[in-house]
C-alpha cells in the first residue's frame, strides 16, 4: 500500500522527478510567502510561476537538476531553481550569467561559444559540482526550510 513506502527518487523517470522536485520546492517557497503555479508548457522559459503574498511579486522559475546558464533565458527575467546537497537555490539567471562571465572560464568553453563580434553561437553551460567561489556567490540564494 502507498502509505507504507516512500518512492525512491532515482526510480522515477525524468518527468516524475520534475514533478517531485516541483512539489518539494513549492513547500519550501511557501515558507517564504509564495504560492506556486505549475505551467503545462514552458511559458517565457518558465516551468512555474511563484506568486508572493504581497500581490506584487511574480517570479518566472525554471526548474533544473543542476546549476545552469542558458542563452535562451537571457533577458527573460528568469530564476533558475535547483537542489544541491539538500539545499534548494533559486537565483536570477542573468545576474549569475554576468557574474560567471566575469569570474569563471565559462566564456572560453565549447558550451558557451562566442564569435569575435560577441554573438553567442552555443550558449549553454552546467555545473554538476560548482566550485567554492560559485557556491559562495550562490549562498545568498539558498532557500532554507523549517520543515525539511
GUMITI-329958 format. One record per residue (C-alpha): residue in three letters; x, y, z. Coordinates in steps of 0.5 Angstrom, whole numbers. Layout:
% GUMITI-329958
+-----+-------+-------+-------+
! res !    xx !    yy !    zz !
+-----+-------+-------+-------+
! Ala !     X !     Y !     Z !
...
+-----+-------+-------+-------+
***
This chain:
% GUMITI-329958
+-----+-------+-------+-------+
! res !    xx !    yy !    zz !
+-----+-------+-------+-------+
! Unk !     0 !     0 !     0 !
! Unk !     3 !     7 !    -1 !
! Unk !     2 !     9 !     6 !
! Unk !     8 !     4 !     8 !
! Unk !    13 !     6 !     3 !
! Unk !    16 !    13 !     0 !
! Unk !    19 !    13 !    -7 !
! Unk !    26 !    12 !    -9 !
! Unk !    27 !    19 !   -13 !
! Unk !    32 !    15 !   -17 !
! Unk !    27 !    10 !   -19 !
! Unk !    23 !    16 !   -22 !
! Unk !    23 !    18 !   -30 !
! Unk !    25 !    25 !   -31 !
! Unk !    18 !    27 !   -32 !
! Unk !    16 !    24 !   -25 !
! Unk !    23 !    27 !   -22 !
! Unk !    21 !    34 !   -25 !
! Unk !    14 !    34 !   -21 !
! Unk !    17 !    31 !   -15 !
! Unk !    22 !    37 !   -15 !
! Unk !    17 !    42 !   -16 !
! Unk !    13 !    39 !   -10 !
! Unk !    19 !    40 !    -6 !
! Unk !    21 !    47 !    -8 !
! Unk !    14 !    49 !    -7 !
! Unk !    14 !    47 !     0 !
! Unk !    20 !    51 !     1 !
! Unk !    18 !    57 !    -2 !
! Unk !    11 !    57 !     2 !
! Unk !    15 !    59 !     8 !
! Unk !    18 !    65 !     4 !
! Unk !    10 !    67 !     2 !
! Unk !    10 !    64 !    -5 !
! Unk !     4 !    60 !    -8 !
! Unk !     7 !    56 !   -14 !
! Unk !     3 !    55 !   -20 !
! Unk !     6 !    50 !   -25 !
! Unk !     6 !    51 !   -32 !
! Unk !     4 !    46 !   -37 !
! Unk !     9 !    49 !   -43 !
! Unk !    15 !    53 !   -41 !
! Unk !    12 !    60 !   -41 !
! Unk !    17 !    65 !   -43 !
! Unk !    22 !    60 !   -41 !
! Unk !    19 !    58 !   -34 !
! Unk !    17 !    52 !   -31 !
! Unk !    13 !    55 !   -26 !
! Unk !    11 !    62 !   -23 !
! Unk !    12 !    64 !   -16 !
! Unk !     7 !    69 !   -13 !
! Unk !     8 !    72 !    -7 !
! Unk !     3 !    74 !    -2 !
! Unk !     5 !    82 !    -3 !
! Unk !     1 !    81 !    -9 !
! Unk !     6 !    85 !   -13 !
! Unk !    12 !    80 !   -14 !
! Unk !    11 !    74 !   -19 !
! Unk !    17 !    70 !   -21 !
! Unk !    18 !    66 !   -27 !
! Unk !    22 !    60 !   -25 !
! Unk !    26 !    55 !   -29 !
! Unk !    27 !    48 !   -25 !
! Unk !    34 !    45 !   -27 !
! Unk !    37 !    39 !   -24 !
! Unk !    44 !    43 !   -23 !
! Unk !    47 !    50 !   -23 !
! Unk !    45 !    52 !   -31 !
! Unk !    47 !    58 !   -35 !
! Unk !    43 !    58 !   -42 !
! Unk !    43 !    64 !   -47 !
! Unk !    35 !    62 !   -49 !
! Unk !    34 !    65 !   -42 !
! Unk !    38 !    72 !   -43 !
! Unk !    33 !    78 !   -42 !
! Unk !    27 !    74 !   -40 !
! Unk !    28 !    75 !   -32 !
! Unk !    28 !    68 !   -31 !
! Unk !    30 !    65 !   -24 !
! Unk !    33 !    58 !   -24 !
! Unk !    32 !    53 !   -18 !
! Unk !    36 !    47 !   -17 !
! Unk !    38 !    43 !   -11 !
! Unk !    45 !    41 !    -9 !
! Unk !    47 !    37 !    -3 !
! Unk !    40 !    38 !     0 !
! Unk !    39 !    46 !    -1 !
! Unk !    35 !    49 !    -6 !
! Unk !    38 !    55 !    -9 !
! Unk !    34 !    60 !   -13 !
! Unk !    38 !    65 !   -17 !
! Unk !    37 !    70 !   -22 !
! Unk !    39 !    68 !   -29 !
! Unk !    42 !    74 !   -32 !
! Unk !    45 !    76 !   -25 !
! Unk !    49 !    70 !   -25 !
! Unk !    51 !    70 !   -32 !
! Unk !    54 !    77 !   -31 !
! Unk !    58 !    74 !   -25 !
! Unk !    60 !    68 !   -29 !
! Unk !    63 !    71 !   -35 !
! Unk !    67 !    76 !   -31 !
! Unk !    69 !    71 !   -25 !
! Unk !    70 !    64 !   -29 !
! Unk !    72 !    61 !   -35 !
! Unk !    65 !    59 !   -38 !
! Unk !    66 !    64 !   -44 !
! Unk !    72 !    60 !   -46 !
! Unk !    69 !    54 !   -46 !
! Unk !    65 !    50 !   -52 !
! Unk !    59 !    50 !   -48 !
! Unk !    59 !    58 !   -49 !
! Unk !    62 !    59 !   -56 !
! Unk !    62 !    67 !   -58 !
! Unk !    64 !    69 !   -64 !
! Unk !    69 !    75 !   -65 !
! Unk !    63 !    80 !   -66 !
! Unk !    60 !    78 !   -59 !
! Unk !    55 !    74 !   -62 !
! Unk !    53 !    67 !   -58 !
! Unk !    54 !    61 !   -62 !
! Unk !    53 !    56 !   -57 !
! Unk !    50 !    58 !   -50 !
! Unk !    49 !    53 !   -45 !
! Unk !    53 !    51 !   -39 !
! Unk !    52 !    47 !   -33 !
! Unk !    56 !    46 !   -26 !
! Unk !    54 !    39 !   -23 !
! Unk !    59 !    41 !   -18 !
! Unk !    60 !    48 !   -17 !
! Unk !    67 !    50 !   -14 !
! Unk !    68 !    54 !    -8 !
! Unk !    67 !    61 !   -11 !
! Unk !    61 !    60 !   -14 !
! Unk !    58 !    56 !    -8 !
! Unk !    60 !    63 !    -4 !
! Unk !    56 !    67 !   -10 !
! Unk !    50 !    63 !    -9 !
! Unk !    50 !    63 !    -2 !
! Unk !    45 !    69 !    -2 !
! Unk !    40 !    65 !    -6 !
! Unk !    40 !    59 !    -1 !
! Unk !    33 !    57 !     1 !
! Unk !    32 !    54 !     8 !
! Unk !    26 !    51 !    11 !
! Unk !    24 !    50 !    18 !
! Unk !    20 !    43 !    16 !
! Unk !    26 !    40 !    12 !
+-----+-------+-------+-------+
***
